[in-house]
Amino acid sequence: MKRMIYTILILLLGSGSAWSQKEYLRNIRVLNNEMKKNKADVDVCINLDVSQIKVRRQHSIRLIPVIISKDESKSQELPAIIINGRTRALVHQRVERLTGQPYPYKAQTVIRRYNREKQEINYTASIPFQQWMRGSKLIIREEVSGCTDCMAAGYNQGTTDTIASSCLASPLPIFTLDFKQPKEEIVKTREKSREARLQFRQDSRKILPEYKNNRKELAAIKQSITEIQDDKNVMIKAIYITGYASPEGSREYNLTISKARAEALARYLQDELKIAPEQIHADWKGEDWQGLREEVEKRPKLLHQNKVLAIIDNCTAPDKCEESFKKLDNDGEIYKRLLNECYPPLRKNDYRVQYEVRNFNLEEAKQVIKTNPKLLSLYEIYLVAQAYGNDPVLQEQIIHTAAEAYPENGIAASNAARLDLQKGNIRAAINRLEKAKADPDTWGALGVVYARDEQWELAKQYLVKAATQGDNEARENLQKLETYIQEP
């Protein structure tokens, strides 16, 4: 007995044709087809045109519809379609008379092919729906058998490659994601933070412009603050300085020297930039052990690097931890490298400039948004967007500009993600919202985009969080999601 196996594609949710390059399949056309979830079942309907095939008398064609899971780990065969040549049809009739049962036993549809005549096959089948079938593929496998002893003929299951696939899935619920309107920001307070990498000599609290890279660093500090001073739209309200020290010496001493370094930068800004003393606030943290860890990690060739990191991570008594570095090797080479390479960057100041931005009227805002949108509040940006109501393309650009200006703002991210979803760009929406996921205003939108991406657990997690915060839209979307997931 000879056996040939081919695969034909069933294009779901539409009509079309599928052709094989082999005998029979190349002349079988799919006229209409449908695979859909119907409550607890999956219904499959296929309309095949076999008018163009000429079946040899002893041949029997077995078409087997197969549902294959999205990850191809599971499959489910449906009852077969049998197309018999003249001789094989007579054999099947003889078997049915002898056994009193339809033959073949597992076939759904059995026909005899009358060559040169127009014939169509209308096939329907239903099987219980299982969760793994969401997003599954439907193919048809073909087996062709011939025989020398037709009474002994049978069908052997074969394997084939999938030519292509289409998906079975219940339509996702229509989740609501309304535009969020921000509150008006009466006082627009902004901040600019920077690390002042001023280098101090060991035990020194004096700023020396000529020491190491200090001259360049001082110029950068002056420029960052001067830019704010010179902007007629803003007013500096306060400058916050934090001083740090490296671990050599006692903890108490290093707390004192970090205070002195912060105050030194405060005096420098008062003198150089004419900052009022009451606007500058100095703070100090002492030894910067987190900074030390980062510096050690930058040096993988440091001897016993893991032991150094372990001392840092388990340090509860800093003065003793610093002594532990000296005992890691006999010649003290590790400590020397820490002292010369890792400690100097820890003697630094951080500073934060807090300033207020004036409010803009609509015409001013239209110009500012082109040059420096961060000077506008989110409310002002959306007023500009609303002013271009007859230009949806420009409106969309402005809403995306808002999200770029305030990437961690939940309202800005949610509104831009809403536009992404309308265009079917789920990945862009997820990436945008994840940047702002610390903001509760993002949670409801995150739940929706994860649901659209079929990440059910994450979707439920964020919708629950949003609903717990009193978000009624999220509560409704959560109910829709749970109903969908719990469907049999």
Phi, psi and omega in degrees: 000132177264147180222132177237136183235129178224172177231137176240139181279137169254117179274116187277160173056035179179179178246160180172196180226151176228131185237142172255155176277000183255174179298146182073297185301326183291346180243009175263129181247141174268112183276307178220151180200156179199136171228120184211156177276132180230091184057249184267004184236165168247122179258132178239127177232128181225134176242112183251139174255113182252017186298334186268358181263146176242103187272129177297151188302321185269000183273148172229124180260126179247113177259122185242106172292136182225130172265127183239133182297161184303320180268006176064021179271343181226154177208159179218118177280143173260163178305145189277162170253127181248127175242114185255145167283176187301310184294316181295327177297321178294322179299314181297321178297321180295319180296319180297322179292323181287324186262337183077013180232152176299144181224137358292151191293326185261012181276144176270319183225129178232125178226159169260133178276121174263099185303146180072002177252150178287127179218139174233152178241124175255109187249133174224145177204152177225140175223157179298138179282139173234153186301327182293347181281351177297129181074015184283168181250149175242125174231170171239127174262138179244133172237134178241127179237146173232170183209156168260331175237089189298331180295336182263001186289149176213180181247129178255130180291133178238172177244145179221163174274148177281125178289318179196179184213160171224161190254145171256125176198140172295143178304131177299149175300156175274102181279144179270132175218089184280157176295137180257128180262121179286159176282153178292135181263102185293312177246118183265099180262130180232164179222149171231122182247146180206152176264124178268101183277052175285135181263132177245142173295155179304131181070005184261149176237009184262134177279119180248107181302327183278355184275125179049238186258021188296322182301315179294321181293319178297321178297321179293321178298312181299318182295316183296325180277322180298323178302323179286318179301322185278349180280116183293347182270355185230162177219125179292130178257324181196153173234126182250125182242136177237126180260147179229163178222164174271166191282348183295143185090182183281157180297319180297317180296318182292329174295320180293317183288329177292327175296315182295325180290321177295318180292329178295318178292324178298316179295323180298316181292323177297317183285315188279323187246005177058040176282132180296137182306323182290347179271349183254130181235119182259137177227166182210145185242349182077222186290133183261085183284329176293319177297323178297319179300316180297322179292321179294320180297334179287351186238074182297340180272003176295129181300133180057042181304318181297324179290323178297314180296323179295320177298316180297313185293332183253018185281120174244340177234091188309319182296322178288326180295321180295324176293329181294329177299323184289340183262004183287336176214165187287324185266001177072018183295323180297314181295324179298318179293320176299315183295319186271331186252319188265329184285317185307317181294347182277345179273088192211177173229143166255148175221152182224125180258123178253130182216162178249143179251135180291159177279152182241144171280175188300314182294322176295317182298325178298329179275319182296325183296338180281333187250318183209076185299340180292344176286341179270147170284163177300323179299316180294322178298318181289332174297321176296316180300316180295329180293339178256042183298338179270006180229083184299330179294315179292322176302314180298318178300320182292321179295323176289325176299320178300318180291327178286325178288326181231069186295339181260005178273124185296322180293315180298316181293319182295317181294321178290321178296327177302318178292322178300316181295323179299332178265004178078014182265077185293320183297319178297319179296317179297312181301319181293314184289328181295334177292337184244019187292347176286343181270121180305334179294349180268337192299316180298317179292322177300319178300320181291314183291325177293324177294318178297333179269006179061030171262081193297316184296314178296319179301312181295319181302312183284327177293324176296315179300316181293318180296323179297331178278003178095015180278103183294324178298317178296323180296318178294318179295325178296318178298318178298317182295315182295321177297318181295314182294324184277355177302139180294000000 
